[in-house]
Amino acid sequence: MRKWFRKFCSSGFFIPLVLLMPYVCTILLNGADKALLLSSLDEEVMVPLLLMVQLKGDYEEEAVKAQAVIARSNLYRRLAAGEQAGKIMEEVSGEVTGKNTDRNSGGEYSFILDGTLSPGHLSQIWEMMKKADTLQENKNAADATAGQVLTYQGELKLVPYHQISSGMTRDGAEVFHNEEYSYLKSVDSSQDKDAPDYVNSTYVSASQLPARLVIKKRDSAGYVTALTADGSWLEGESFREGMHLASADFSMQKVGNAVRFLCKGKGHGLGFSQYGGNEMAKEGSSWEEILEAYFPEMELQNINSV
């Protein structure tokens, strides 16, 4: 028995089981409300789980640490605003891709905190446990940056991120048409142009589009901010999401009976570029240097001092 236990503890399944077991047991024995109470006692436990859905693919250690700080910053900001932990976990998996989520299509791991655990979810827990190495890396990143958040003028603010920029990240005041977001500056991320998925094409049947679709405005980073559809004005990012385009930095070309949308980058282009940050990490930049490059107006603070 002891030999088996030692073997199990040294296996890749031990760490994720330890991380998940408090939530699973609490839900099964006492219900979801108790699980939410448990999670509120130690928000740091949530960070590795958030990283599981925010980062797709392999990333350098320093890039994962940078994302951990971003995840923690947004988590504490939303909790401070009165949002429930389960709802945050439900929505977070859609943030990177820009897809909307609801109770029926929420985050992969939202069931851990929102109280919808069922026998079917046990297979998802098992799948997560098989990702032991990634979960351990995420935990290491969370531990290495424990308590660190990004603030602006001493306050928690929105800290956005995306997969790949078009070569420049976007200016917050331009995107939101509000000076409140002026702390989000447009910065160079030209390394993103070397990403394998930098250029994406989406073909849409012309019969499904307005007869006359015209791009009217772009922001300083090149993203479409306004276009007209048969004379009616549309917001660029909303159009991008509705058409499931990779990004709002797109051009249009008629190809036979279809329209090709040629997109640069992936995601909304605001804040941290995960690809760009990862390239910086490969070149030797620390997580602090990566965050300073993408958020030059923000400061690192310990959450206990905010």
N, C-alpha and C positions, 0 to 999 in steps of 0.2 A: 504493500500500500504506500509506504513512504517513497519507494523507488518510483512508483507511478506518479505520485504527487510532485516529486522533484522534476520528473520529465515533463509534466504538464506545465509547471511554473516556468520552465525554460523554453516552452514552446511559444509559437507566435500567437496563440489564442488567449493566453493568460491576460495580457494587458487590456485588449478590448473587452474581455469579460468583466474585468475589474471596473472599467469605466462605465459599462452599461448596466451592470447588475443592480446598483442602487435604484435606478429608474424602473427597471423591469420588475423587480421584487416589490417595490413600493406601489406600483400600479396594480399588480396582481393582488396584493394583500390589503391595500388601504384605499385604492382608487386614485384617479388622476389628480385630484385636488392636492393630495398629499405629495404626489410627485412634483407638482409645480412648486409646492412649498419647499421641498428638498432642493430643487434646482435654484431657488432664490437665495438659498443659504450660501451657495458657492458658484457664482457665475463662471468662474474659471473652468469648471468642469465642462461647460457648454462650448468653450472655444475650440477644442479639437474636433467636436462634432460639427460645428459650423464650417470648419476648414474642409471637412469631408465633402461638403456639397459646394463650397465656394471655389475650390481648386480642382480642376479636371486635368489629369495627366501628371507627369513628373516635373517637379520644381526643385530648384536649388534650395539648400537649407536657409540661406539668408532671405530668399524671396518668400519662403513659407513663414518666416518670422515676421516679415513686413505685413503679410496678409493677416497674420494672427493679431497684430496690433490694430489693423483696420477692422477686423471682425469684432474684437473686444470693444473698440471705440463705438461702433454702431450698436452693439448689444447694450452697452450701458446707457447710451443716449436714448434708445427706445424704451428700455426698462424704466428710466427716469421719467419718461413721458407717460408712463402708466400702462404700457403694452404688456401682454402676457407672454411668457417665455415660449409656450407652445405655439402661439401664433407666429412668433418670429421664426421658429424652426420650420414652420409650415411654408413660409414664404421665401426663405433664404435661397432655396435651390433654384428659384426662378430668376434671381437677381443677375447672375452672370450672363445668362443667355437672353435676358430681357423678356422672357415668357411670363405671362400672368399665371398666378396659381390660385386655386380655391380649395375648399375642403376635400373635394374629390380628386384633385390633382396637385396636392401639396408636396412639400419637400420629402425626399426619400426617407428621412429619419424623424419627421415631425411626430409620428406616432409614439415616439419615446416619451414625449412631454405632453402631448395633447390628449392622452387618455383613450386612444382608439386601438390599444393593443389587442390583437386577436391571434388565433393560431397561425393565420396567414403571415403575420408580421414576424413570427419566429424565424421564418426562412430568410427575411431581410436582416434580422439580427445575426443569423449564421453567416450570411454573405458579408456583413460588416466585419465579423470576426475574422473572416478569411483575408480581409484587407489589413491584417495586423501591422504589417510594416509601415503602411501609410499612416495608420492611426497613431502608431508609436512616434513617427516623425512629427505629426501634428501636435502630439502631447509635448514632445521635446521643445517645439517652437513656442508653444503656449507657456511652458515653464520658463524658458529662456527670456521671455518678454513679460513675465507675470506682472499684472497691474498696470502696464504701460498703455496709455491711450493718447490719441492726437486731439489737441484742443486748439481753439482760436480765441485769443483774448481771455483765456482761462475757462472757456465754456466748451462743452461737448457739442460737436456739430456733425452734420452729415459728412461722411467720408466715403465717397463713391469709388467704385473700381469697375474694370471691364477687362475683357480678354486681350484685345489687340487694338491699339489706336490706329488712326490713319497716318501717323507720323508726327502729329502734334496732338496733345490732349486738349480738351475744350475748356473755355473760360466759363466759370460758373455764372457770372452775372449775365453773360450772353445767353446761356442755355435757359436759365430760369427767368430772365428779364427782371432781375431783382438784385440790387446791390448787396443784399444780405449774404449772397453767395459769392461775393467778390474775393473771398479768401481762397477760392478754388481757381488757381491761375493756369493758363494755358502754358504747357512746357514742352520742350522738344523730346520726342520719343522716336526718333528716326530709325532706331534699330528694329522697330516693329515692321518696317517695310521688308525685312528679310524673313518674316514669319511665313511658314508654309501655307497658312490659311489667310494670308494678308488680303488677297483678292478673291472675292466670291461672286458667282453669278446666280441670279434667280430669274427664271423665265415665267412670265405670266401671260396667259392668253389675252389678246387684245380685246376680246369680247367681254372680259371680266373687268376691264378698266374704263375710266371715262374716255370719251372721244378725244378730249384735249387735256393732256396732263403736262403742266409746265412748271419747271423749277424756277422760283422767284428770288429766293434769298439763301445765302450760305453764311455761316459764321466764319470767324477768322481762321478756324482750323479746317475749313472746307466742308463741314457738315451742313446738309440741307436743313434750313430752319423754317422755310415756308414754300409752299407750292400751290398751284391752283388746279382744280379739277372741274372742267367745264365752267370756269369762272368763279367757283367757290374756293375760298382759301382754306388750306389745310396746314396743320402744324407738322413739321418734318419728322420729329421723333415719333409722334403718334402714328403717322403714316408708315414709318419703318416697322413699328411693332405690329400694326394691323396687317401689313403685307408679309410679315415674317422675313424681313430683309436682314442681312448680317449687320449692317450699320446704316446710318443716315448720310454717310458720305458716299453718295451713289450718283451714277449717270445713267441715262436711259437710251436705249437703241432699239429701233423696230427691226425684228428679225422674223421675216415671214408673217405668220398670223399671231406672233407673240411679241412681247416687249421684254428685252433683257435689261435687268437692273444689275449693273456692275458696281459692286460695293468694295470699299477699302476699309480694312479693319473688321473687328467683331465687337459688338456691344455699343453702348451709348457714347463712349469716348471721353467720359468725364472722370477726372481723378487718376487713380492708379491703373497703369497698364500692366497686367500680370505678365505678359510676354516681355515687355520692356524691362520690368523689374527683375525678371529672371535672367535676362541677358546681362544686366548690371551685376547681378550676383555671380554669374559665370566669370565676369571680368575682375572679381575680387571686392566688389562693394559690400559693405555691411548693411544690415537691415535699417540701421539709423540713416545711413547715407542714401539708401533707396527711397525712404520715406521723405527725406529732406528734398530730394530731387523732384518728386512728384507733388509734394505739398509744402512749397517753400514758405508759405505764410503761416503754417501751423506749427505747433510746438508739442514735444513729447512731455507728458506728465504722468505721475503715478495717480491712479484713480482715487486714491485716498486723499490727495491734495486738491482735487477738483471740487 
